[in-house]
Amino acid sequence: MAAISREEVAHLARLSRLAVTEEELDTFAGQLDVILQAVAQVGEVAAADIPPTSHSVPLTNVLRDDVVVPGLTPEEALSGAPDAEEQRFRVPRILDEDVAS
């Protein structure tokens, strides 16, 4: 006997807004039962003496160390800008909304 009934499959289909036929209800009930059994088997394998892990092998950080280096001055950053104002890039307005200053 299936762990999930045709009625439960029909209910799930209604909740999911899926149109299923009577034949599909039987098919999906069997398929969902197989899925639920597989999930139950996975739950049985997980034992209390096995610590949870996020990765199967240890990870090593391969990033370089942070090193502070001098950046661009505001003048250098704005030197190639077509228009600048008050040490900022000036761009055309794209919204018609009033902007609070």
C-alpha positions as CSV (number, residue, x, y, z in Angstrom):
1,M,0.0,0.0,0.0
2,A,1.3,3.5,-0.9
3,A,2.4,5.8,1.9
4,I,0.7,8.6,0.1
5,S,-2.9,8.3,-1.1
6,R,-4.6,9.4,-4.3
7,E,-6.6,11.9,-2.2
8,E,-3.4,13.4,-0.9
9,V,-1.9,13.6,-4.4
10,A,-5.1,15.3,-5.6
11,H,-4.9,17.7,-2.6
12,L,-1.3,18.6,-3.4
13,A,-2.2,19.1,-7.1
14,R,-5.0,21.5,-6.1
15,L,-2.6,23.4,-3.8
16,S,-0.1,23.6,-6.6
17,R,-2.8,24.5,-9.1
18,L,-1.9,21.5,-11.3
19,A,-4.6,19.9,-13.5
20,V,-4.1,16.1,-13.2
21,T,-6.1,13.3,-14.6
22,E,-7.4,10.3,-12.7
23,E,-4.7,8.1,-14.3
24,E,-2.0,10.6,-13.3
25,L,-3.2,10.5,-9.7
26,D,-2.4,6.8,-9.5
27,T,1.0,7.3,-11.3
28,F,2.0,10.2,-9.1
29,A,0.9,8.4,-5.9
30,G,3.3,5.6,-6.8
31,Q,6.1,7.9,-7.8
32,L,5.8,10.0,-4.6
33,D,5.7,6.9,-2.5
34,V,9.1,5.8,-4.0
35,I,10.5,9.3,-3.3
36,L,9.3,9.3,0.3
37,Q,10.8,5.8,0.8
38,A,14.1,7.0,-0.5
39,V,14.0,10.1,1.8
40,A,13.2,7.8,4.7
41,Q,16.2,5.6,3.9
42,V,18.5,8.6,3.9
43,G,17.1,9.6,7.3
44,E,18.0,6.1,8.6
45,V,21.6,6.4,7.4
46,A,22.3,9.6,9.3
47,A,23.5,8.4,12.6
48,A,24.1,10.4,15.8
49,D,27.8,9.5,15.9
50,I,28.4,11.1,12.5
51,P,29.0,14.9,12.9
52,P,27.2,17.1,10.4
53,T,29.4,18.6,7.7
54,S,29.0,21.2,5.0
55,H,31.6,19.7,2.7
56,S,32.8,16.1,2.2
57,V,36.5,17.2,2.1
58,P,38.2,19.9,4.2
59,L,38.4,23.3,2.5
60,T,41.5,25.4,2.3
61,N,41.3,29.2,1.9
62,V,43.0,30.0,-1.4
63,L,42.6,33.8,-1.2
64,R,45.5,36.1,-0.9
65,D,46.1,38.2,2.2
66,D,44.5,41.7,2.2
67,V,47.2,44.3,1.5
68,V,46.4,47.9,1.7
69,V,47.4,49.7,-1.5
70,P,46.9,53.4,-2.4
71,G,43.8,54.1,-4.4
72,L,42.9,56.8,-6.8
73,T,42.5,60.4,-5.6
74,P,39.1,61.9,-6.3
75,E,40.7,64.0,-9.1
76,E,42.3,60.9,-10.7
77,A,39.0,59.0,-10.5
78,L,37.1,61.9,-12.1
79,S,39.8,62.7,-14.7
80,G,38.1,60.7,-17.5
81,A,34.6,61.6,-16.6
82,P,32.6,63.6,-19.2
83,D,31.2,65.8,-16.5
84,A,31.9,66.1,-12.7
85,E,30.6,68.3,-9.9
86,E,31.6,68.5,-6.3
87,Q,33.9,65.5,-6.6
88,R,31.1,63.3,-8.0
89,F,30.3,62.0,-11.5
90,R,27.5,64.1,-13.0
91,V,25.0,62.1,-15.1
92,P,21.8,63.1,-16.8
93,R,18.6,62.8,-14.7
94,I,16.7,59.6,-15.7
95,L,13.6,60.0,-13.5
96,D,11.0,62.7,-13.5
97,E,10.5,62.5,-9.7
98,D,11.6,65.2,-7.4
99,V,14.6,64.1,-5.4
100,A,15.0,65.3,-1.8
101,S,18.3,67.2,-1.3
